[in-house]
Amino acid sequence: NLQKLQAPNPGFCNYHKIIVVYCDGNSLAGDRDQPIRVNGDNVYFRGRRILDAILKDLHNLAGWSTARRVLLSGNSAGGLAAIINANFVKSKLPASVVQYGVLPLSGYFIQNANVAGEPIYAEQMRSIFELSHAFKSMDAGCLDRVGDESQYWQCLWPQTYFSRNVVQSRIFLVQSVYDSWQMGCVLFPGALKKGGATICDGQPSWAECRGNLSACTADQVETLNEFGAQILDGIRGSSLAQRPGNGFFLHSCPTHGEAMVATWRLLRVDGVSIMEAVDRWWDGTPNAPSETNS
């Protein structure tokens, strides 16, 4: 949360904020040498180079060379960027940093087929990985754990980083297990015939349920619960989430980007808000058991 007022943001209101604009379509992972021509225009995929240039430029700012505490965060695709670039950013920090952590918000995306059994979202992710030449910028530890070069695109998925314990630093994940964006664009997308494009919420038989969860049939509720269980179990059962010093705030509200608005303070689980959970983790004991932070 970037607010400077103490009331809505007591833990970070006096921090310096550095905003990295998301502009490469692939969570700052693209590293393609030559642009692609689209309708007469050049389209560049050089997110890693942008991130690297920003980190280098920070050394010219007063105070950066003596920074003590650094928290890397992002929302949605930015949350994914925080996960897959966590180790890279850590390697570029000044020697003065004594505390570094990663706070992905609504950035845990899963490889789930849609309700028609089509792996649409997974195919889109593989496509952007190949199109943007992201293999050149992927975390070396992740690539090593994946092993098979044909499967390097798995390093665009948070599941890989969590299940294989790739992120070296402390991490705290804020995530809805019924993420509203993923329901529309992972679970309910429909394929359009023209050009093979896809559209979110493209399953007509799910329109009423999607708009009003109380109108869902028993079978639809079961499908939604299975989807939520994949996110919940994937996070809770991962080696990264269980590692001491890490933690997570998981909830069942059908939202996306909830930590970016008033629900940062208002959404609570067992009486604890997102804001309070993050502050407790960040200011807590570095090697505390993950269950105390979750």
C-alpha positions in Angstrom: 0.0 0.0 0.0 1.5 3.3 -1.1 -0.5 5.7 1.0 1.6 8.2 2.9 -1.0 8.7 5.7 -0.3 6.8 8.9 -3.9 5.8 9.6 -4.4 3.7 6.5 -0.8 2.6 6.2 1.1 2.8 9.6 3.7 0.2 8.7 5.0 1.8 5.5 3.8 5.4 5.4 7.3 6.7 6.0 9.0 4.4 3.4 10.4 5.7 0.1 8.4 4.3 -2.8 9.8 3.3 -6.1 7.2 2.4 -8.8 8.3 0.2 -11.6 5.8 0.7 -14.5 4.6 -2.6 -16.0 4.9 -2.2 -19.7 6.2 -5.4 -21.3 3.1 -7.7 -21.2 5.1 -10.4 -19.4 5.7 -9.4 -15.8 9.1 -7.8 -16.6 10.4 -11.1 -17.9 10.7 -10.4 -21.7 14.2 -10.2 -23.2 13.7 -10.2 -26.9 16.5 -8.5 -29.0 14.4 -7.5 -32.0 10.9 -6.0 -31.9 7.9 -7.6 -33.6 6.0 -5.7 -36.2 2.3 -5.4 -35.5 0.1 -3.4 -37.8 3.1 -1.3 -38.9 4.3 -0.7 -35.3 7.2 -2.1 -33.4 6.3 -4.1 -30.3 9.1 -4.6 -27.8 9.4 -7.3 -25.1 12.3 -6.1 -23.0 10.9 -6.1 -19.4 14.0 -7.5 -17.9 16.2 -4.8 -19.4 13.8 -2.2 -18.1 14.0 -3.6 -14.6 17.8 -3.9 -14.8 18.1 -0.3 -16.0 15.8 1.0 -13.2 17.8 -0.9 -10.5 21.1 0.5 -11.9 19.6 4.0 -12.0 18.7 3.8 -8.3 22.3 3.9 -7.4 22.2 7.5 -8.5 19.5 8.4 -6.0 20.4 9.9 -2.7 19.8 7.5 0.1 19.7 4.3 -2.0 23.3 3.3 -1.2 22.4 3.4 2.5 19.0 1.7 2.3 18.4 -0.7 5.2 15.0 -2.3 4.5 13.6 -3.1 1.1 10.2 -4.7 0.3 9.5 -5.8 -3.2 5.7 -5.9 -4.0 3.3 -5.9 -6.9 -0.3 -6.6 -7.7 -1.8 -9.1 -10.2 0.8 -9.4 -13.0 3.0 -7.3 -10.8 2.6 -9.8 -8.0 3.8 -12.5 -10.5 6.7 -10.2 -11.4 7.7 -9.8 -7.7 7.9 -13.6 -7.4 9.8 -14.4 -10.6 12.2 -11.5 -10.2 12.7 -11.7 -6.4 16.2 -13.3 -6.6 17.3 -11.0 -9.4 16.3 -7.8 -7.5 18.0 -9.1 -4.3 21.2 -9.5 -6.3 21.1 -5.8 -7.2 20.6 -4.4 -3.7 23.2 -2.2 -2.0 25.3 -3.9 0.7 23.7 -1.7 3.3 20.4 -3.7 3.1 19.8 -5.8 6.2 16.2 -6.8 5.5 14.7 -7.7 2.1 11.3 -9.3 1.6 8.8 -10.1 -1.2 5.0 -9.2 -1.0 3.1 -10.6 -4.0 -0.6 -9.4 -4.1 -3.1 -11.4 -6.1 -0.2 -12.8 -8.0 -0.6 -16.6 -7.5 -1.9 -17.9 -10.9 -2.6 -21.5 -11.5 -2.5 -23.8 -14.6 -6.1 -24.8 -14.5 -8.1 -25.8 -17.6 -11.3 -23.9 -18.2 -14.7 -25.5 -17.4 -14.7 -27.0 -20.9 -11.5 -28.8 -20.2 -9.4 -26.6 -22.4 -5.9 -25.4 -21.2 -6.4 -21.9 -22.6 -4.6 -19.9 -20.0 -1.6 -22.3 -19.8 -1.3 -22.1 -23.6 -1.4 -18.3 -23.4 1.4 -18.3 -20.8 3.5 -20.6 -22.9 3.0 -18.5 -25.9 4.1 -15.2 -24.2 7.1 -17.0 -22.7 8.2 -18.0 -26.2 7.2 -14.8 -27.9 9.1 -12.6 -25.5 12.2 -14.8 -25.2 11.7 -14.9 -21.4 13.9 -18.0 -21.2 16.8 -15.6 -21.3 15.8 -13.8 -18.1 14.3 -16.6 -16.0 15.7 -17.4 -12.6 18.7 -19.8 -12.9 17.6 -21.7 -9.8 14.1 -22.2 -11.3 15.5 -23.4 -14.6 17.8 -25.8 -12.8 15.0 -27.3 -10.8 12.8 -27.7 -13.9 15.6 -29.3 -15.8 13.9 -30.1 -19.1 14.5 -27.2 -21.5 11.1 -27.8 -23.2 9.5 -27.1 -19.8 11.4 -23.8 -19.0 8.1 -22.0 -19.5 7.0 -23.4 -16.1 9.2 -20.7 -14.6 6.5 -18.2 -15.5 4.2 -19.9 -12.9 4.2 -19.1 -9.2 3.4 -22.7 -8.5 6.9 -23.6 -9.7 8.5 -21.1 -7.3 6.4 -22.2 -4.4 6.5 -25.9 -4.8 10.2 -26.0 -5.6 11.3 -23.4 -3.0 13.0 -21.1 -5.6 12.6 -17.7 -3.9 15.6 -17.2 -1.6 14.2 -14.4 0.5 11.3 -14.1 2.9 8.0 -13.9 1.2 4.4 -13.2 2.2 1.6 -13.9 -0.2 -1.8 -12.1 -0.1 -4.3 -14.1 -2.2 -8.0 -14.9 -2.6 -8.5 -18.6 -3.2 -11.5 -17.6 -5.3 -9.6 -15.0 -7.2 -12.2 -13.2 -9.4 -9.8 -12.5 -12.3 -8.8 -16.1 -12.5 -12.4 -17.3 -12.3 -13.2 -15.2 -15.4 -10.0 -15.6 -17.4 -8.7 -19.1 -16.3 -11.8 -21.0 -15.3 -14.4 -19.4 -17.6 -12.6 -18.2 -20.8 -14.1 -19.1 -24.1 -12.2 -19.5 -27.4 -13.1 -17.2 -30.3 -12.8 -18.7 -33.7 -11.3 -15.6 -35.4 -7.5 -15.7 -35.0 -7.7 -18.1 -32.1 -8.2 -15.3 -29.6 -9.9 -15.8 -26.3 -12.3 -13.9 -24.2 -12.7 -13.9 -20.4 -16.1 -14.9 -19.0 -16.7 -16.6 -22.4 -18.8 -19.5 -21.1 -22.5 -18.6 -21.5 -23.7 -21.4 -19.3 -21.8 -19.9 -16.4 -23.0 -16.3 -16.9 -25.7 -16.3 -14.2 -23.5 -18.1 -11.7 -20.6 -15.8 -12.4 -22.8 -12.7 -11.8 -24.5 -14.0 -8.7 -22.8 -16.9 -6.8 -26.1 -17.7 -5.0 -27.5 -18.6 -8.4 -24.9 -21.3 -9.0 -26.1 -24.9 -9.3 -24.8 -27.6 -7.0 -22.4 -28.8 -9.8 -21.2 -25.3 -10.4 -20.5 -24.8 -6.7 -18.5 -28.1 -6.7 -16.4 -26.8 -9.7 -15.7 -23.5 -7.9 -14.8 -25.3 -4.7 -12.4 -27.6 -6.6 -10.8 -24.5 -8.2 -10.4 -22.8 -4.8 -8.9 -26.0 -3.3 -6.2 -26.1 -6.0 -5.1 -22.6 -5.0 -5.4 -23.2 -1.3 -3.7 -26.6 -1.3 -1.0 -25.5 -3.7 0.0 -22.6 -1.5 -0.4 -24.2 1.9 1.3 -27.4 0.9 4.3 -25.8 -0.8 7.8 -25.9 0.6 8.2 -22.1 0.1 5.0 -21.3 2.2 6.1 -23.6 4.9 9.6 -22.3 5.2 10.4 -20.4 8.4 10.1 -16.6 8.0 7.5 -16.8 5.3 3.7 -16.5 5.5 0.5 -15.9 3.7 -2.9 -14.2 4.0 -5.5 -16.4 2.3 -9.2 -15.7 2.2 -12.4 -16.8 0.3 -13.8 -13.4 -0.9 -14.1 -13.4 -4.7 -11.8 -10.4 -5.2 -8.6 -9.4 -7.1 -6.3 -6.7 -6.1 -8.0 -6.3 -2.7 -4.8 -5.1 -1.0 -4.7 -2.1 -3.3 -8.0 -0.5 -2.0 -9.8 0.0 1.3 -10.0 -3.8 1.9 -6.3 -3.6 2.8 -7.6 -2.4 6.2 -11.1 -3.8 6.1 -10.9 -7.4 4.9 -10.2 -9.7 7.9 -9.6 -13.3 8.6 -10.0 -14.4 12.3 -10.1 -10.7 13.2 -6.8 -9.8 11.5 -6.7 -7.5 8.5 -4.4 -7.8 5.5 -2.5 -4.7 6.7 -2.1 -6.1 10.2 -0.9 -9.5 8.9 1.7 -7.9 6.6 2.9 -5.6 9.3 3.2 -8.4 11.8 5.2 -10.5 9.3 7.5 -7.7 8.2 8.3 -6.6 11.7 8.4 -10.1 13.2 11.1 -12.5 13.9 12.9 -13.4 10.6 12.9 -17.1 11.3 9.5 -17.4 12.9 7.5 -20.6 11.9 5.3 -19.8 8.8 2.1 -20.7 10.6 2.6 -17.8 13.1 2.7 -15.5 10.1 -0.3 -17.0 8.3 
